[in-house]
Amino acid sequence: MAQTYEKRPTTLSHGELPYPAGTLVEDMLSKRTGELHGVLEERTKEGNKLIGRTAYLRPEGGGTEWDVPLKHVRPVETP
C-alpha cells in the first residue's frame, strides 16, 4: 500500500524585497532579465517556519509577469 503525504497548512504573505522595487534583475534559471516587483513568502501555520520565497518579475517596458525562487535572482550589473 502506498503511503500518502499531506502537506502542512501554510500561509502566504508579502515578503521584504532584497532590492528596491523596479530593480533590474536576472532570473538565473531562465537567463531572462526583468524588474523586481514583489516577493511572496510561504510559511507554516504552526511555528511560522519559512518554507520558501518567490520573486515576481516583469520584463522591462511591460509584459507578462513571471515568478522564480528568490534564491535564483540577482541584480544586473551595469557598466
N, C-alpha and C positions, 0 to 999 in steps of 0.2 A: 504494500500500500504506500502510495506517495505521500510524503509529508508536505503539508501546506504551510506557507509563510504568510502571516498577516502583518502588514506594515503598521507601525505605531502611529497614533494620531499626531499630526503636525500642525503648525501654524505658519502662515506666510506673512511677512511684513517688509516694508521698505527698509533697506539697509543703508549704511553710510557709504557715500561714494568715495573711492580711493583717490580720485582726481576730480577737479571741478566739472560740473555738468557741461557738456559740449566739447570736452577734451577729445582730440583726435587720437584714437587708439587702434591697435592692431589685434584682430582675432587671430591668435596664433594657430588655431585649429584649421580654419578655412583660408588663412592668409589674406583676409579682407580687412579693409580699414573702414572705420566709421566713427561717429561721435557717440560718446558715452552719455546715455540719457537716464539710466536708473540701475538700481541693484535691488534684487529681491532675495531675502533670506528665508530659508526654511529651517524651523526649529521644532524639537519635540515638545509636545504639550506638557508632558511630565518631565520636569528637570530643565526645560528651556535649553537643551543642548543643540548647538549649531550643527545642522546636517550638511548644508550647502549654501553657496551664494552664487546667484546668476546675474550676469550683466546683460543689459539691454542696449543694443547699439543700433544706430540708424546711419545709412550712407550719407556722406557729405552732400548737401544740397537737397536732401529729402529722399524718400523712397521707403521701401518695406523694412521695418524693424526686424531684427533677429536677436536671438539670445545665445549666450555661450557661458560656460562656467567662468566665474570671475578670475580664477587662477590662470586662465588662458588668455588674459587681456593685459596688454602693456601699452604705455603711451608711445606714440610715433615720434621718433627723434626728428627734429627739424634741423636743416643745415645751418 
